[in-house]
């Protein structure tokens, strides 16, 4: 859990720093995930879908890079 020592600073500044640390530590995301029970099957399905999306993005990036390369250095008709 993020902590700050606010001896010589105003409350507003300390609160702003604390909020930034909480945001960077992804505490809110963890709380949202733990707010409701997720069945093991739903968790597996969600993780599989996340993996599919990551793979699709990576594949699209590769294809785009390949097409850009071919358009720059490919054979001209």
OpenMM code with the backbone's topology and positions (N, CA, C; nanometers):
from openmm import Vec3, app, unit

residues = "UNK UNK UNK UNK UNK UNK UNK UNK UNK UNK UNK UNK UNK UNK UNK UNK UNK UNK UNK UNK UNK UNK UNK UNK UNK UNK UNK UNK UNK UNK UNK UNK UNK UNK UNK UNK UNK UNK UNK UNK UNK UNK UNK UNK UNK UNK UNK UNK UNK UNK UNK UNK UNK UNK UNK UNK UNK UNK UNK UNK UNK UNK UNK UNK UNK UNK UNK UNK UNK UNK UNK UNK UNK UNK UNK UNK UNK".split()
positions = [
    Vec3(0.0835, -0.1184, 0.0000),
    Vec3(0.0000, 0.0000, 0.0000),
    Vec3(0.0883, 0.1252, 0.0000),
    Vec3(0.0606, 0.2215, -0.0856),
    Vec3(0.1415, 0.3427, -0.0938),
    Vec3(0.1296, 0.4261, 0.0345),
    Vec3(0.2415, 0.4860, 0.0736),
    Vec3(0.2446, 0.5736, 0.1902),
    Vec3(0.3264, 0.6968, 0.1575),
    Vec3(0.2939, 0.8057, 0.2281),
    Vec3(0.3754, 0.9256, 0.2182),
    Vec3(0.3904, 0.9844, 0.3574),
    Vec3(0.4986, 1.0567, 0.3782),
    Vec3(0.5212, 1.1282, 0.5039),
    Vec3(0.5022, 1.2760, 0.4735),
    Vec3(0.4038, 1.3362, 0.5405),
    Vec3(0.3661, 1.4739, 0.5092),
    Vec3(0.3952, 1.5649, 0.6280),
    Vec3(0.5223, 1.5774, 0.6655),
    Vec3(0.5560, 1.6609, 0.7804),
    Vec3(0.5553, 1.8094, 0.7444),
    Vec3(0.6206, 1.8457, 0.6356),
    Vec3(0.6369, 1.9879, 0.6035),
    Vec3(0.5661, 2.0263, 0.4748),
    Vec3(0.4522, 1.9642, 0.4472),
    Vec3(0.3777, 2.0025, 0.3268),
    Vec3(0.2298, 2.0150, 0.3595),
    Vec3(0.1588, 2.0844, 0.2732),
    Vec3(0.0159, 2.1050, 0.2970),
    Vec3(-0.0609, 1.9752, 0.2720),
    Vec3(-0.1789, 1.9695, 0.3290),
    Vec3(-0.2622, 1.8501, 0.3142),
    Vec3(-0.2984, 1.8269, 0.1688),
    Vec3(-0.3293, 1.9344, 0.0962),
    Vec3(-0.3689, 1.9208, -0.0443),
    Vec3(-0.2570, 1.8603, -0.1279),
    Vec3(-0.1343, 1.9057, -0.1039),
    Vec3(-0.0217, 1.8530, -0.1794),
    Vec3(0.0033, 1.7065, -0.1440),
    Vec3(-0.0066, 1.6738, -0.0148),
    Vec3(0.0122, 1.5349, 0.0288),
    Vec3(-0.0956, 1.4447, -0.0315),
    Vec3(-0.2186, 1.4926, -0.0354),
    Vec3(-0.3287, 1.4141, -0.0932),
    Vec3(-0.3065, 1.3918, -0.2420),
    Vec3(-0.2587, 1.4942, -0.3132),
    Vec3(-0.2317, 1.4818, -0.4562),
    Vec3(-0.1214, 1.3787, -0.4820),
    Vec3(-0.0165, 1.3816, -0.4004),
    Vec3(0.0918, 1.2843, -0.4148),
    Vec3(0.0417, 1.1436, -0.3851),
    Vec3(-0.0385, 1.1304, -0.2787),
    Vec3(-0.0912, 0.9986, -0.2420),
    Vec3(-0.1805, 0.9428, -0.3526),
    Vec3(-0.2662, 1.0245, -0.4090),
    Vec3(-0.3538, 0.9790, -0.5172),
    Vec3(-0.2728, 0.9314, -0.6375),
    Vec3(-0.1654, 1.0031, -0.6691),
    Vec3(-0.0803, 0.9644, -0.7809),
    Vec3(-0.0133, 0.8300, -0.7533),
    Vec3(0.0329, 0.8090, -0.6291),
    Vec3(0.0957, 0.6820, -0.5943),
    Vec3(-0.0043, 0.5675, -0.6000),
    Vec3(-0.1265, 0.5913, -0.5536),
    Vec3(-0.2310, 0.4883, -0.5590),
    Vec3(-0.2630, 0.4539, -0.7036),
    Vec3(-0.2707, 0.5544, -0.7878),
    Vec3(-0.2997, 0.5316, -0.9290),
    Vec3(-0.1886, 0.4512, -0.9962),
    Vec3(-0.0644, 0.4827, -0.9660),
    Vec3(0.0486, 0.4113, -1.0255),
    Vec3(0.0606, 0.2691, -0.9743),
    Vec3(0.0111, 0.2428, -0.8524),
    Vec3(0.0188, 0.1085, -0.7943),
    Vec3(-0.0979, 0.0209, -0.8386),
    Vec3(-0.1904, 0.0730, -0.9189),
    Vec3(-0.3076, -0.0003, -0.9692),
    Vec3(-0.3943, -0.0568, -0.8571),
    Vec3(-0.4071, 0.0159, -0.7482),
    Vec3(-0.4894, -0.0286, -0.6361),
    Vec3(-0.6365, -0.0288, -0.6751),
    Vec3(-0.6794, 0.0715, -0.7506),
    Vec3(-0.8209, 0.0798, -0.7888),
    Vec3(-0.8608, -0.0373, -0.8777),
    Vec3(-0.7728, -0.0772, -0.9695),
    Vec3(-0.8042, -0.1901, -1.0568),
    Vec3(-0.8198, -0.3182, -0.9767),
    Vec3(-0.7309, -0.3379, -0.8781),
    Vec3(-0.7411, -0.4572, -0.7939),
    Vec3(-0.8702, -0.4576, -0.7142),
    Vec3(-0.9088, -0.3421, -0.6619),
    Vec3(-1.0333, -0.3349, -0.5856),
    Vec3(-1.1541, -0.3664, -0.6731),
    Vec3(-1.1532, -0.3169, -0.7960),
    Vec3(-1.2649, -0.3449, -0.8856),
    Vec3(-1.2731, -0.4933, -0.9179),
    Vec3(-1.1585, -0.5579, -0.9356),
    Vec3(-1.1589, -0.7010, -0.9646),
    Vec3(-1.2095, -0.7821, -0.8464),
    Vec3(-1.1752, -0.7377, -0.7254),
    Vec3(-1.2126, -0.8123, -0.6058),
    Vec3(-1.3508, -0.7749, -0.5520),
    Vec3(-1.4168, -0.6800, -0.6158),
    Vec3(-1.5470, -0.6341, -0.5671),
    Vec3(-1.6518, -0.7444, -0.5771),
    Vec3(-1.6475, -0.8239, -0.6829),
    Vec3(-1.7435, -0.9316, -0.7030),
    Vec3(-1.6680, -1.0612, -0.7242),
    Vec3(-1.7295, -1.1696, -0.6840),
    Vec3(-1.6680, -1.3005, -0.7023),
    Vec3(-1.6717, -1.3369, -0.8499),
    Vec3(-1.5620, -1.3875, -0.8994),
    Vec3(-1.5541, -1.4321, -1.0377),
    Vec3(-1.5291, -1.5824, -1.0372),
    Vec3(-1.6189, -1.6562, -1.1008),
    Vec3(-1.6035, -1.8011, -1.1048),
    Vec3(-1.4745, -1.8375, -1.1777),
    Vec3(-1.4146, -1.9505, -1.1411),
    Vec3(-1.2899, -1.9904, -1.2070),
    Vec3(-1.3031, -2.0028, -1.3584),
    Vec3(-1.4184, -2.0540, -1.4057),
    Vec3(-1.4386, -2.0666, -1.5501),
    Vec3(-1.4432, -1.9292, -1.6170),
    Vec3(-1.5094, -1.8333, -1.5515),
    Vec3(-1.5154, -1.6978, -1.6067),
    Vec3(-1.3767, -1.6349, -1.6093),
    Vec3(-1.2960, -1.6615, -1.5059),
    Vec3(-1.1611, -1.6075, -1.5006),
    Vec3(-1.0761, -1.6635, -1.6140),
    Vec3(-1.0871, -1.7966, -1.6372),
    Vec3(-1.0117, -1.8578, -1.7472),
    Vec3(-1.0552, -1.7998, -1.8807),
    Vec3(-1.1862, -1.7838, -1.8987),
    Vec3(-1.2381, -1.7295, -2.0249),
    Vec3(-1.1901, -1.5860, -2.0456),
    Vec3(-1.1929, -1.5046, -1.9391),
    Vec3(-1.1489, -1.3656, -1.9499),
    Vec3(-1.0003, -1.3591, -1.9855),
    Vec3(-0.9184, -1.4420, -1.9194),
    Vec3(-0.7755, -1.4402, -1.9487),
    Vec3(-0.7477, -1.4880, -2.0909),
    Vec3(-0.8239, -1.5882, -2.1377),
    Vec3(-0.8058, -1.6360, -2.2751),
    Vec3(-0.8421, -1.5260, -2.3751),
    Vec3(-0.9498, -1.4529, -2.3476),
    Vec3(-0.9899, -1.3437, -2.4370),
    Vec3(-0.8857, -1.2323, -2.4378),
    Vec3(-0.8285, -1.2018, -2.3204),
    Vec3(-0.7228, -1.1008, -2.3149),
    Vec3(-0.6022, -1.1440, -2.3978),
    Vec3(-0.5673, -1.2710, -2.3880),
    Vec3(-0.4545, -1.3234, -2.4652),
    Vec3(-0.4819, -1.3157, -2.6152),
    Vec3(-0.6070, -1.3491, -2.6545),
    Vec3(-0.6436, -1.3397, -2.7966),
    Vec3(-0.6277, -1.1968, -2.8468),
    Vec3(-0.6755, -1.0995, -2.7665),
    Vec3(-0.6653, -0.9589, -2.8071),
    Vec3(-0.5192, -0.9158, -2.8192),
    Vec3(-0.4355, -0.9571, -2.7234),
    Vec3(-0.2933, -0.9229, -2.7315),
    Vec3(-0.2309, -0.9809, -2.8576),
    Vec3(-0.2630, -1.1075, -2.8879),
    Vec3(-0.2076, -1.1717, -3.0072),
    Vec3(-0.2560, -1.1035, -3.1347),
    Vec3(-0.3845, -1.0659, -3.1380),
    Vec3(-0.4385, -0.9988, -3.2560),
    Vec3(-0.3701, -0.8645, -3.2779),
    Vec3(-0.3488, -0.7889, -3.1679),
    Vec3(-0.2813, -0.6601, -3.1803),
    Vec3(-0.1383, -0.6778, -3.2309),
    Vec3(-0.0687, -0.7776, -3.1749),
    Vec3(0.0694, -0.8009, -3.2170),
    Vec3(0.0737, -0.8434, -3.3635),
    Vec3(-0.0176, -0.9296, -3.4038),
    Vec3(-0.0224, -0.9764, -3.5432),
    Vec3(-0.0551, -0.8611, -3.6376),
    Vec3(-0.1506, -0.7748, -3.5994),
    Vec3(-0.1856, -0.6602, -3.6832),
    Vec3(-0.0663, -0.5656, -3.6970),
    Vec3(0.0092, -0.5495, -3.5890),
    Vec3(0.1258, -0.4636, -3.5939),
    Vec3(0.2319, -0.5209, -3.6877),
    Vec3(0.2517, -0.6531, -3.6827),
    Vec3(0.3476, -0.7173, -3.7728),
    Vec3(0.3059, -0.7011, -3.9182),
    Vec3(0.1784, -0.7242, -3.9468),
    Vec3(0.1275, -0.7134, -4.0834),
    Vec3(0.1428, -0.5700, -4.1339),
    Vec3(0.1097, -0.4733, -4.0486),
    Vec3(0.1226, -0.3328, -4.0871),
    Vec3(0.2682, -0.2968, -4.1149),
    Vec3(0.3581, -0.3452, -4.0298),
    Vec3(0.4990, -0.3179, -4.0502),
    Vec3(0.5480, -0.3817, -4.1808),
    Vec3(0.5035, -0.5033, -4.2089),
    Vec3(0.5408, -0.5723, -4.3325),
    Vec3(0.4889, -0.4966, -4.4539),
    Vec3(0.3613, -0.4535, -4.4488),
    Vec3(0.3044, -0.3804, -4.5614),
    Vec3(0.3747, -0.2469, -4.5833),
    Vec3(0.4111, -0.1785, -4.4758),
    Vec3(0.4837, -0.0524, -4.4896),
    Vec3(0.6213, -0.0763, -4.5507),
    Vec3(0.6850, -0.1835, -4.5099),
    Vec3(0.8170, -0.2165, -4.5636),
    Vec3(0.8077, -0.2459, -4.7134),
    Vec3(0.7067, -0.3254, -4.7508),
    Vec3(0.6911, -0.3601, -4.8930),
    Vec3(0.6596, -0.2373, -4.9754),
    Vec3(0.5797, -0.1456, -4.9209),
    Vec3(0.5463, -0.0275, -4.9987),
    Vec3(0.6683, 0.0634, -5.0170),
    Vec3(0.7591, 0.0648, -4.9194),
    Vec3(0.8784, 0.1487, -4.9308),
    Vec3(0.9861, 0.0850, -5.0158),
    Vec3(1.0116, -0.0450, -4.9937),
    Vec3(1.1263, -0.1083, -5.0563),
    Vec3(1.0899, -0.2206, -5.1535),
    Vec3(0.9614, -0.2426, -5.1746),
    Vec3(0.9200, -0.3532, -5.2620),
    Vec3(0.9446, -0.3227, -5.4086),
    Vec3(0.9147, -0.4202, -5.4898),
    Vec3(0.9343, -0.4082, -5.6331),
    Vec3(0.8279, -0.3148, -5.6907),
    Vec3(0.8704, -0.2243, -5.7736),
    Vec3(0.7786, -0.1310, -5.8376),
    Vec3(0.7267, -0.1924, -5.9664),
    Vec3(0.5969, -0.1769, -5.9922),
    Vec3(0.5378, -0.2332, -6.1149),
    Vec3(0.5471, -0.1356, -6.2288),
] * unit.nanometer
topology = app.Topology()
chain = topology.addChain("A")
for resn in residues:
    res = topology.addResidue(resn, chain)
    for name in ("N", "CA", "C"):
        topology.addAtom(name, app.Element.getBySymbol(name[0]), res)
